[in-house]
Amino acid sequence: MNVRDVQHPMLPQATEEELSRQRAVVSLRKLLNARVRSENVRRFAEEGAPAFAARHGRQPQSPDEIEQALFESVGYRMWSAANRAAQEMIWVSVGEPIFRDRDRMQAAAAALAGAADRKGSLTLHADYDPSPEIAGTDVHLQPGGYARDDSPDDIVAGAFYETGGNVFSFGQGAGKSDSKAGVIFRLLEERFGGFTPGRVLDLGCSAGAASAAYADRFRQADVHAVDIGAGMLRYAHARAEALGVAVHFHQMDAADVRFPDDHFDLVVSHNMLHEIGADKRRRAMAEALRVVRPGGLVIFQDVDTRFAPTDVHRVEKNWDTGFNGELFWKTYNDADLLADMRAAGFAEGSIEEHNVSAVSNLNRWYVISGGKPEGGAK
Ligand SMILES: C[S@@+](CC[C@H](N)C(=O)[O-])C[C@H]1O[C@@H](n2cnc3c(N)ncnc32)[C@H](O)[C@@H]1O
């Protein structure tokens, strides 16, 4: 159930032509990521830096100058333009089936959410004002962004996230067996002695893939998930119901969750830290610590782009900030998350960084975890 090719009625029914277009985008992205991008640091050394030096009479030094030098390389510019175009093609390739099939999907969502035997719940707030720092942006070029909400029964943001995310991931190396929740299950087993939560909170859940995986893995657990986007949450709720798992979805800001103190055994987030600014990140960490019980665990999993051997690698990794609508990608890469966790109140000895392989072993993820001491937050 965790794998990315899980089938359920909330997915758009694509024609063979649409599927072939998606496969073409996957192939293009595999080529751009595995073969073309890997040469960018060499392009800097062999083309960019010499061209910058010829123009300025010295080597590039600051991150801005390194970026300028990268753009002196025709090969880098070709990769950058092609990668941007491939990212836009993801959304075209999944947008056509979504909008053609939208009425059926919305009707399916309404039926699943209203079924007498539904297992979970959905709590939206009509007057909710989604986090303004990301609501106005097409993050990773997703049309309408995370907070897209076209109508009272809109599910497009969630449909985009799941189907676009699949095309993205299949072309990124992680592949069909990628499961970010699976990575945490393994960590709970191997590092945390088979920690089995009774209450779970998933922050920034999007289409609810990880939330549903927690509910599936810990069948007795009370699983809650929050996100800012109504369209995202309607989809996530219907998807979880379609898969037969109980998840309670709430429209809430991770930096201001409305749960009691000491309530959850496990608070997790998957790929949310890189989507929020520094202030919100620090408040989200403090909130996670507030709502986890003494002896419980807080685990933030995210992209593995934070550690770079040189400044050139670091600047190269920050491409998404300028060209992929990822407002806080660089902020996340440069953040001192250990200091943030300490400042949030996690006990010093409990904070750990983990560099973990994906379930498929083709990708790596960054994880930072912390615990609440038995006596409460310090
Ligand atoms: C990259 S997605 C991660 C989705 C999901 N956890 C996964 O790994 O598949 C980030 C999600 O965080 C949500 N988000 C951004 N800022 C948030 C906030 N302040 N509070 C709650 N969710 C937020 C976005 O709406 C988006 O759905």
The ligand as an SDF file (V2000), in Angstrom:
LIG
                    3D

 27 29  0  0  0  0  0  0  0  0999 V2000
    6.3080   18.5560   -0.4120 C   0  0  0  0  0  0  0  0  0  0  0  0
    4.7270   18.4190    0.2810 S   0  0  0  0  0  0  0  0  0  0  0  0
    4.9390   16.9600    1.2620 C   0  0  0  0  0  0  0  0  0  0  0  0
    3.7710   16.0690    1.2350 C   0  0  0  0  0  0  0  0  0  0  0  0
    3.7800   14.7460    1.9620 C   0  0  0  0  0  0  0  0  0  0  0  0
    4.1290   14.8650    3.3480 N   0  0  0  0  0  0  0  0  0  0  0  0
    4.6520   13.7820    1.2320 C   0  0  0  0  0  0  0  0  0  0  0  0
    5.7980   13.6220    1.6180 O   0  0  0  0  0  0  0  0  0  0  0  0
    4.1830   13.2070    0.2430 O   0  0  0  0  0  0  0  0  0  0  0  0
    4.6060   19.6750    1.5020 C   0  0  0  0  0  0  0  0  0  0  0  0
    3.2210   19.8820    2.0470 C   0  0  0  0  0  0  0  0  0  0  0  0
    3.3400   20.7440    3.1750 O   0  0  0  0  0  0  0  0  0  0  0  0
    2.2030   21.5750    3.2070 C   0  0  0  0  0  0  0  0  0  0  0  0
    2.5000   22.7460    4.0030 N   0  0  0  0  0  0  0  0  0  0  0  0
    3.2400   23.8270    3.6740 C   0  0  0  0  0  0  0  0  0  0  0  0
    3.2770   24.7080    4.6770 N   0  0  0  0  0  0  0  0  0  0  0  0
    2.5520   24.1630    5.6790 C   0  0  0  0  0  0  0  0  0  0  0  0
    2.2010   24.5830    6.9740 C   0  0  0  0  0  0  0  0  0  0  0  0
    2.6320   25.7490    7.4480 N   0  0  0  0  0  0  0  0  0  0  0  0
    1.4320   23.7820    7.7200 N   0  0  0  0  0  0  0  0  0  0  0  0
    0.9870   22.5910    7.2500 C   0  0  0  0  0  0  0  0  0  0  0  0
    1.2840   22.1410    6.0270 N   0  0  0  0  0  0  0  0  0  0  0  0
    2.0500   22.9130    5.2430 C   0  0  0  0  0  0  0  0  0  0  0  0
    1.9150   21.8930    1.7550 C   0  0  0  0  0  0  0  0  0  0  0  0
    0.5950   22.3200    1.5520 O   0  0  0  0  0  0  0  0  0  0  0  0
    2.2410   20.5510    1.1040 C   0  0  0  0  0  0  0  0  0  0  0  0
    1.0900   19.7800    0.9790 O   0  0  0  0  0  0  0  0  0  0  0  0
  1  2  1  0
  2  3  1  0
  2 10  1  0
  3  4  1  0
  4  5  1  0
  5  6  1  0
  5  7  1  0
  7  8  2  0
  7  9  1  0
 10 11  1  0
 11 12  1  0
 11 26  1  0
 12 13  1  0
 13 14  1  0
 13 24  1  0
 14 15  1  0
 14 23  1  0
 15 16  2  0
 16 17  1  0
 17 18  1  0
 17 23  2  0
 18 19  1  0
 18 20  2  0
 20 21  1  0
 21 22  2  0
 22 23  1  0
 24 25  1  0
 24 26  1  0
 26 27  1  0
M  CHG  2   2   1   9  -1
M  END
$$$$
